[in-house]
Amino acid sequence: MEKTKCSCCRKTKERSESEYKSLINRLNRIEGQIRGIKGMVENNAYCTDILVQAAAANAALNAFNRELLSNHIRTCVAEDIKAGKEETLDDLLATLQKLMK
C-alpha cells in the first residue's frame, strides 16, 4: 500500500493493502462505537449501559492492538532479526511493557 509517516513516529512501515484495509476497518468500527458511547452520555443513558458499551469498545481496541502487534512481529521484527538488528528485540520488549501497564 503506501508508506505512512506521522509526526509522532520515528519510523514508517509499508503495509500490504489487505493489512491496511483490515486495520482501517477495525479503527472505523471503534470510532463508531466511541461516537455511540458519546451519544449515550449526551442522551443521559443509564450508567451500566454506557459501561457495557465502553467495555466493548475497549475489547475492540485490544483486538486492534493484537492484530497490529502480530503483524509487527511477523514483518518488522522478523525482518530486522534476519538482518542482524538485535536492538529490535529491545524495542519490542519495551513496547510490550507499555502495552501491559
Buried (B, 14 or more C-beta within 10 A) or exposed (E): EEEEEEEEEEEEBEBEEEBBEBBEEBEEBBEEBBEBBEEBEEEEBEEEEBEEBBEBBEEBBEEBEEBBBEBBEEBBBEEBBEEEEEEBEEBBEEEEEEEEE
